């Protein structure tokens, strides 16, 4: 008799928690686009250093796709969500001399995987003002080419982070959000979010 009462109590508690999680939208996924500016800036800075080190003026042109991301969050308390982000960014850098003769071309494909956490400062049914932080790894798969030479391909892995102290989400089940911060993904981010 005691066992059936305990099993029934556990089942009712679990059922209540499942219904509560469904009501509050315990899980969420998001699609994000960020400017990817810090990675572009650091690459431009390293190109300027190599130009100074070589003792010749090089013209450098960098184009970036921006940073595309997919994320997941699980609501563990009323204000705290944990999860992770995966992101991709491509950059191409061309260096030429004073006569605009191509010296080198480099294509970087960045893949990022970062566990993340966010904290809601102010939260209502339609509005969430929050901050977030993430840290993980960045894989740089790059190809470097120079005229009349074989292409050089390699991979590097490094530490990556993103801190967004200010973010705002508007919407109930479907929502849109914008974030401001600093890290490997960018300074300004925006995207779409779905809670389920």
ChimeraX commands (.cxc) that place a marker at each C-alpha (Angstrom):
marker #1 position 0.00,0.00,0.00 radius 0.5
marker #1 position 2.79,2.42,0.96 radius 0.5
marker #1 position 4.64,1.68,-2.30 radius 0.5
marker #1 position 1.60,2.47,-4.44 radius 0.5
marker #1 position 1.02,5.74,-2.55 radius 0.5
marker #1 position 4.69,6.76,-3.05 radius 0.5
marker #1 position 4.61,5.77,-6.74 radius 0.5
marker #1 position 1.36,7.71,-7.22 radius 0.5
marker #1 position 2.80,10.76,-5.45 radius 0.5
marker #1 position 5.98,10.65,-7.58 radius 0.5
marker #1 position 3.90,10.23,-10.77 radius 0.5
marker #1 position 1.62,13.18,-9.85 radius 0.5
marker #1 position 4.62,15.36,-8.96 radius 0.5
marker #1 position 6.38,14.47,-12.23 radius 0.5
marker #1 position 3.17,15.09,-14.25 radius 0.5
marker #1 position 2.73,18.48,-12.58 radius 0.5
marker #1 position 6.33,19.41,-13.38 radius 0.5
marker #1 position 5.93,18.34,-17.03 radius 0.5
marker #1 position 2.71,20.39,-17.38 radius 0.5
marker #1 position 4.38,23.37,-15.67 radius 0.5
marker #1 position 7.40,23.09,-18.01 radius 0.5
marker #1 position 5.09,23.00,-21.02 radius 0.5
marker #1 position 3.21,26.05,-19.73 radius 0.5
marker #1 position 6.31,28.16,-19.17 radius 0.5
marker #1 position 8.20,27.08,-22.31 radius 0.5
marker #1 position 11.04,25.24,-20.63 radius 0.5
marker #1 position 12.99,24.70,-23.88 radius 0.5
marker #1 position 13.91,27.22,-26.54 radius 0.5
marker #1 position 15.87,27.32,-29.78 radius 0.5
marker #1 position 17.18,30.38,-31.56 radius 0.5
marker #1 position 18.67,31.43,-34.87 radius 0.5
marker #1 position 21.17,34.27,-34.62 radius 0.5
marker #1 position 23.08,36.57,-36.95 radius 0.5
marker #1 position 25.99,38.59,-35.52 radius 0.5
marker #1 position 28.38,41.05,-37.13 radius 0.5
marker #1 position 31.48,38.93,-36.34 radius 0.5
marker #1 position 33.51,42.14,-36.01 radius 0.5
marker #1 position 36.07,41.11,-33.34 radius 0.5
marker #1 position 37.40,38.19,-35.43 radius 0.5
marker #1 position 37.66,40.47,-38.48 radius 0.5
marker #1 position 39.38,43.16,-36.39 radius 0.5
marker #1 position 41.97,40.75,-34.95 radius 0.5
marker #1 position 42.74,39.39,-38.43 radius 0.5
marker #1 position 43.19,42.95,-39.75 radius 0.5
marker #1 position 45.47,43.75,-36.81 radius 0.5
marker #1 position 47.63,40.66,-37.45 radius 0.5
marker #1 position 47.85,41.59,-41.16 radius 0.5
marker #1 position 49.06,45.09,-40.19 radius 0.5
marker #1 position 51.69,43.56,-37.88 radius 0.5
marker #1 position 52.95,41.20,-40.58 radius 0.5
marker #1 position 53.15,44.13,-43.02 radius 0.5
marker #1 position 55.24,46.13,-40.52 radius 0.5
marker #1 position 57.42,43.09,-39.74 radius 0.5
marker #1 position 58.13,42.46,-43.44 radius 0.5
marker #1 position 59.04,46.11,-43.88 radius 0.5
marker #1 position 56.78,46.69,-46.87 radius 0.5
marker #1 position 53.39,48.28,-47.24 radius 0.5
marker #1 position 50.75,45.68,-48.09 radius 0.5
marker #1 position 47.20,46.46,-49.11 radius 0.5
marker #1 position 44.83,44.17,-47.28 radius 0.5
marker #1 position 41.14,43.61,-48.01 radius 0.5
marker #1 position 38.98,41.43,-45.75 radius 0.5
marker #1 position 35.40,40.37,-46.39 radius 0.5
marker #1 position 33.26,38.49,-43.86 radius 0.5
marker #1 position 30.00,36.59,-44.05 radius 0.5
marker #1 position 29.09,37.63,-40.52 radius 0.5
marker #1 position 28.39,35.04,-37.85 radius 0.5
marker #1 position 25.48,32.60,-38.19 radius 0.5
marker #1 position 24.41,30.69,-35.08 radius 0.5
marker #1 position 22.00,28.10,-33.76 radius 0.5
marker #1 position 21.35,27.84,-30.03 radius 0.5
marker #1 position 19.41,25.88,-27.44 radius 0.5
marker #1 position 18.43,26.91,-23.90 radius 0.5
marker #1 position 16.77,24.99,-21.06 radius 0.5
marker #1 position 14.96,26.99,-18.36 radius 0.5
marker #1 position 16.31,25.62,-15.05 radius 0.5
marker #1 position 14.86,28.36,-12.80 radius 0.5
marker #1 position 12.53,31.30,-13.37 radius 0.5
marker #1 position 15.50,33.52,-14.33 radius 0.5
marker #1 position 18.32,31.17,-15.39 radius 0.5
marker #1 position 18.67,29.29,-18.70 radius 0.5
marker #1 position 21.55,27.03,-19.71 radius 0.5
marker #1 position 22.39,25.47,-23.05 radius 0.5
marker #1 position 24.79,25.90,-25.91 radius 0.5
marker #1 position 25.50,27.59,-29.23 radius 0.5
marker #1 position 27.08,26.47,-32.47 radius 0.5
marker #1 position 28.15,29.11,-34.99 radius 0.5
marker #1 position 29.86,29.54,-38.35 radius 0.5
marker #1 position 31.69,32.45,-39.95 radius 0.5
marker #1 position 33.73,32.71,-43.15 radius 0.5
marker #1 position 36.34,35.34,-43.93 radius 0.5
marker #1 position 38.48,36.00,-46.99 radius 0.5
marker #1 position 41.58,38.17,-46.88 radius 0.5
marker #1 position 43.54,39.29,-49.94 radius 0.5
marker #1 position 46.91,40.99,-49.68 radius 0.5
marker #1 position 48.47,42.89,-52.56 radius 0.5
marker #1 position 51.49,45.13,-53.06 radius 0.5
marker #1 position 51.53,48.82,-54.05 radius 0.5
marker #1 position 50.85,47.92,-57.69 radius 0.5
marker #1 position 47.77,45.86,-56.64 radius 0.5
marker #1 position 49.52,42.60,-57.59 radius 0.5
marker #1 position 48.06,39.76,-55.54 radius 0.5
marker #1 position 50.53,38.44,-52.98 radius 0.5
marker #1 position 48.32,36.07,-51.00 radius 0.5
marker #1 position 44.74,35.02,-50.40 radius 0.5
marker #1 position 43.46,33.34,-47.27 radius 0.5
marker #1 position 40.05,31.83,-46.55 radius 0.5
marker #1 position 39.14,31.13,-42.93 radius 0.5
marker #1 position 36.14,28.97,-41.98 radius 0.5
marker #1 position 35.41,29.38,-38.28 radius 0.5
marker #1 position 33.28,26.85,-36.38 radius 0.5
marker #1 position 32.39,27.66,-32.78 radius 0.5
marker #1 position 30.88,25.46,-30.05 radius 0.5
marker #1 position 30.13,27.18,-26.74 radius 0.5
marker #1 position 28.13,26.14,-23.67 radius 0.5
marker #1 position 26.07,29.18,-22.61 radius 0.5
marker #1 position 24.07,30.60,-19.73 radius 0.5
marker #1 position 21.65,33.53,-19.56 radius 0.5
marker #1 position 20.07,35.41,-16.67 radius 0.5
marker #1 position 16.83,37.41,-16.90 radius 0.5
marker #1 position 16.91,40.80,-15.17 radius 0.5
marker #1 position 13.28,41.61,-15.97 radius 0.5
marker #1 position 10.88,39.00,-17.30 radius 0.5
marker #1 position 7.21,39.17,-18.26 radius 0.5
marker #1 position 5.03,37.04,-20.55 radius 0.5
marker #1 position 5.95,39.17,-23.59 radius 0.5
marker #1 position 9.28,40.79,-22.63 radius 0.5
marker #1 position 12.60,39.42,-21.39 radius 0.5
marker #1 position 15.52,41.72,-20.58 radius 0.5
marker #1 position 18.57,39.53,-19.95 radius 0.5
marker #1 position 22.33,39.05,-20.10 radius 0.5
marker #1 position 24.28,36.02,-21.29 radius 0.5
marker #1 position 27.75,34.51,-21.33 radius 0.5
marker #1 position 29.29,31.64,-23.29 radius 0.5
marker #1 position 32.71,30.01,-23.47 radius 0.5
marker #1 position 34.02,27.13,-25.55 radius 0.5
marker #1 position 36.19,26.41,-28.58 radius 0.5
marker #1 position 36.70,27.89,-32.04 radius 0.5
marker #1 position 38.03,25.76,-34.90 radius 0.5
marker #1 position 39.69,27.66,-37.75 radius 0.5
marker #1 position 39.89,25.62,-40.94 radius 0.5
marker #1 position 41.88,27.76,-43.35 radius 0.5
marker #1 position 43.36,27.70,-46.83 radius 0.5
marker #1 position 46.17,30.05,-47.83 radius 0.5
marker #1 position 47.27,30.53,-51.45 radius 0.5
marker #1 position 50.04,32.47,-53.16 radius 0.5
marker #1 position 50.65,32.85,-56.90 radius 0.5
marker #1 position 52.65,29.94,-58.40 radius 0.5
marker #1 position 52.70,28.03,-55.08 radius 0.5
marker #1 position 50.70,25.11,-53.73 radius 0.5
marker #1 position 47.84,25.94,-51.39 radius 0.5
marker #1 position 48.49,25.55,-47.68 radius 0.5
marker #1 position 45.63,24.05,-45.63 radius 0.5
marker #1 position 45.53,23.64,-41.88 radius 0.5
marker #1 position 43.29,23.62,-38.80 radius 0.5
marker #1 position 43.74,25.41,-35.50 radius 0.5
marker #1 position 41.67,25.21,-32.33 radius 0.5
marker #1 position 41.50,27.94,-29.71 radius 0.5
marker #1 position 39.46,29.21,-26.77 radius 0.5
marker #1 position 36.35,31.25,-27.65 radius 0.5
marker #1 position 33.99,33.36,-25.56 radius 0.5
marker #1 position 31.02,35.70,-25.88 radius 0.5
marker #1 position 29.61,38.05,-23.21 radius 0.5
marker #1 position 26.36,39.91,-23.92 radius 0.5
marker #1 position 25.40,41.96,-20.84 radius 0.5
marker #1 position 22.32,43.43,-22.54 radius 0.5
marker #1 position 19.75,41.45,-24.50 radius 0.5
marker #1 position 16.04,41.92,-25.11 radius 0.5
marker #1 position 13.49,39.39,-26.37 radius 0.5
marker #1 position 9.94,40.32,-27.41 radius 0.5
marker #1 position 7.24,37.71,-27.98 radius 0.5
marker #1 position 5.55,34.82,-26.26 radius 0.5
marker #1 position 6.09,31.45,-27.97 radius 0.5
marker #1 position 7.70,32.92,-31.09 radius 0.5
marker #1 position 9.93,35.90,-30.46 radius 0.5
marker #1 position 12.62,38.18,-31.82 radius 0.5
marker #1 position 15.67,39.31,-29.89 radius 0.5
marker #1 position 18.67,41.64,-30.05 radius 0.5
marker #1 position 21.87,41.55,-27.98 radius 0.5
marker #1 position 24.88,43.79,-27.42 radius 0.5
marker #1 position 28.20,42.52,-26.14 radius 0.5
marker #1 position 31.70,41.43,-27.03 radius 0.5
marker #1 position 33.43,38.20,-28.01 radius 0.5
marker #1 position 34.20,35.95,-30.93 radius 0.5
marker #1 position 30.68,36.10,-32.34 radius 0.5
marker #1 position 30.35,39.86,-32.54 radius 0.5
marker #1 position 29.23,43.11,-30.95 radius 0.5
marker #1 position 25.62,43.27,-32.15 radius 0.5
marker #1 position 23.44,40.17,-32.59 radius 0.5
marker #1 position 19.81,39.67,-33.58 radius 0.5
marker #1 position 17.63,36.69,-34.27 radius 0.5
marker #1 position 14.47,34.65,-33.88 radius 0.5
marker #1 position 13.50,32.46,-30.95 radius 0.5
marker #1 position 10.96,29.69,-30.36 radius 0.5
marker #1 position 9.89,28.34,-26.94 radius 0.5
marker #1 position 8.37,24.89,-26.51 radius 0.5
marker link #1:1,2 radius 0.2
marker link #1:2,3 radius 0.2
marker link #1:3,4 radius 0.2
marker link #1:4,5 radius 0.2
marker link #1:5,6 radius 0.2
marker link #1:6,7 radius 0.2
marker link #1:7,8 radius 0.2
marker link #1:8,9 radius 0.2
marker link #1:9,10 radius 0.2
marker link #1:10,11 radius 0.2
marker link #1:11,12 radius 0.2
marker link #1:12,13 radius 0.2
marker link #1:13,14 radius 0.2
marker link #1:14,15 radius 0.2
marker link #1:15,16 radius 0.2
marker link #1:16,17 radius 0.2
marker link #1:17,18 radius 0.2
marker link #1:18,19 radius 0.2
marker link #1:19,20 radius 0.2
marker link #1:20,21 radius 0.2
marker link #1:21,22 radius 0.2
marker link #1:22,23 radius 0.2
marker link #1:23,24 radius 0.2
marker link #1:24,25 radius 0.2
marker link #1:25,26 radius 0.2
marker link #1:26,27 radius 0.2
marker link #1:27,28 radius 0.2
marker link #1:28,29 radius 0.2
marker link #1:29,30 radius 0.2
marker link #1:30,31 radius 0.2
marker link #1:31,32 radius 0.2
marker link #1:32,33 radius 0.2
marker link #1:33,34 radius 0.2
marker link #1:34,35 radius 0.2
marker link #1:35,36 radius 0.2
marker link #1:36,37 radius 0.2
marker link #1:37,38 radius 0.2
marker link #1:38,39 radius 0.2
marker link #1:39,40 radius 0.2
marker link #1:40,41 radius 0.2
marker link #1:41,42 radius 0.2
marker link #1:42,43 radius 0.2
marker link #1:43,44 radius 0.2
marker link #1:44,45 radius 0.2
marker link #1:45,46 radius 0.2
marker link #1:46,47 radius 0.2
marker link #1:47,48 radius 0.2
marker link #1:48,49 radius 0.2
marker link #1:49,50 radius 0.2
marker link #1:50,51 radius 0.2
marker link #1:51,52 radius 0.2
marker link #1:52,53 radius 0.2
marker link #1:53,54 radius 0.2
marker link #1:54,55 radius 0.2
marker link #1:55,56 radius 0.2
marker link #1:56,57 radius 0.2
marker link #1:57,58 radius 0.2
marker link #1:58,59 radius 0.2
marker link #1:59,60 radius 0.2
marker link #1:60,61 radius 0.2
marker link #1:61,62 radius 0.2
marker link #1:62,63 radius 0.2
marker link #1:63,64 radius 0.2
marker link #1:64,65 radius 0.2
marker link #1:65,66 radius 0.2
marker link #1:66,67 radius 0.2
marker link #1:67,68 radius 0.2
marker link #1:68,69 radius 0.2
marker link #1:69,70 radius 0.2
marker link #1:70,71 radius 0.2
marker link #1:71,72 radius 0.2
marker link #1:72,73 radius 0.2
marker link #1:73,74 radius 0.2
marker link #1:74,75 radius 0.2
marker link #1:75,76 radius 0.2
marker link #1:76,77 radius 0.2
marker link #1:77,78 radius 0.2
marker link #1:78,79 radius 0.2
marker link #1:79,80 radius 0.2
marker link #1:80,81 radius 0.2
marker link #1:81,82 radius 0.2
marker link #1:82,83 radius 0.2
marker link #1:83,84 radius 0.2
marker link #1:84,85 radius 0.2
marker link #1:85,86 radius 0.2
marker link #1:86,87 radius 0.2
marker link #1:87,88 radius 0.2
marker link #1:88,89 radius 0.2
marker link #1:89,90 radius 0.2
marker link #1:90,91 radius 0.2
marker link #1:91,92 radius 0.2
marker link #1:92,93 radius 0.2
marker link #1:93,94 radius 0.2
marker link #1:94,95 radius 0.2
marker link #1:95,96 radius 0.2
marker link #1:96,97 radius 0.2
marker link #1:97,98 radius 0.2
marker link #1:98,99 radius 0.2
marker link #1:99,100 radius 0.2
marker link #1:100,101 radius 0.2
marker link #1:101,102 radius 0.2
marker link #1:102,103 radius 0.2
marker link #1:103,104 radius 0.2
marker link #1:104,105 radius 0.2
marker link #1:105,106 radius 0.2
marker link #1:106,107 radius 0.2
marker link #1:107,108 radius 0.2
marker link #1:108,109 radius 0.2
marker link #1:109,110 radius 0.2
marker link #1:110,111 radius 0.2
marker link #1:111,112 radius 0.2
marker link #1:112,113 radius 0.2
marker link #1:113,114 radius 0.2
marker link #1:114,115 radius 0.2
marker link #1:115,116 radius 0.2
marker link #1:116,117 radius 0.2
marker link #1:117,118 radius 0.2
marker link #1:118,119 radius 0.2
marker link #1:119,120 radius 0.2
marker link #1:120,121 radius 0.2
marker link #1:121,122 radius 0.2
marker link #1:122,123 radius 0.2
marker link #1:123,124 radius 0.2
marker link #1:124,125 radius 0.2
marker link #1:125,126 radius 0.2
marker link #1:126,127 radius 0.2
marker link #1:127,128 radius 0.2
marker link #1:128,129 radius 0.2
marker link #1:129,130 radius 0.2
marker link #1:130,131 radius 0.2
marker link #1:131,132 radius 0.2
marker link #1:132,133 radius 0.2
marker link #1:133,134 radius 0.2
marker link #1:134,135 radius 0.2
marker link #1:135,136 radius 0.2
marker link #1:136,137 radius 0.2
marker link #1:137,138 radius 0.2
marker link #1:138,139 radius 0.2
marker link #1:139,140 radius 0.2
marker link #1:140,141 radius 0.2
marker link #1:141,142 radius 0.2
marker link #1:142,143 radius 0.2
marker link #1:143,144 radius 0.2
marker link #1:144,145 radius 0.2
marker link #1:145,146 radius 0.2
marker link #1:146,147 radius 0.2
marker link #1:147,148 radius 0.2
marker link #1:148,149 radius 0.2
marker link #1:149,150 radius 0.2
marker link #1:150,151 radius 0.2
marker link #1:151,152 radius 0.2
marker link #1:152,153 radius 0.2
marker link #1:153,154 radius 0.2
marker link #1:154,155 radius 0.2
marker link #1:155,156 radius 0.2
marker link #1:156,157 radius 0.2
marker link #1:157,158 radius 0.2
marker link #1:158,159 radius 0.2
marker link #1:159,160 radius 0.2
marker link #1:160,161 radius 0.2
marker link #1:161,162 radius 0.2
marker link #1:162,163 radius 0.2
marker link #1:163,164 radius 0.2
marker link #1:164,165 radius 0.2
marker link #1:165,166 radius 0.2
marker link #1:166,167 radius 0.2
marker link #1:167,168 radius 0.2
marker link #1:168,169 radius 0.2
marker link #1:169,170 radius 0.2
marker link #1:170,171 radius 0.2
marker link #1:171,172 radius 0.2
marker link #1:172,173 radius 0.2
marker link #1:173,174 radius 0.2
marker link #1:174,175 radius 0.2
marker link #1:175,176 radius 0.2
marker link #1:176,177 radius 0.2
marker link #1:177,178 radius 0.2
marker link #1:178,179 radius 0.2
marker link #1:179,180 radius 0.2
marker link #1:180,181 radius 0.2
marker link #1:181,182 radius 0.2
marker link #1:182,183 radius 0.2
marker link #1:183,184 radius 0.2
marker link #1:184,185 radius 0.2
marker link #1:185,186 radius 0.2
marker link #1:186,187 radius 0.2
marker link #1:187,188 radius 0.2
marker link #1:188,189 radius 0.2
marker link #1:189,190 radius 0.2
marker link #1:190,191 radius 0.2
marker link #1:191,192 radius 0.2
marker link #1:192,193 radius 0.2
marker link #1:193,194 radius 0.2
marker link #1:194,195 radius 0.2
marker link #1:195,196 radius 0.2
view
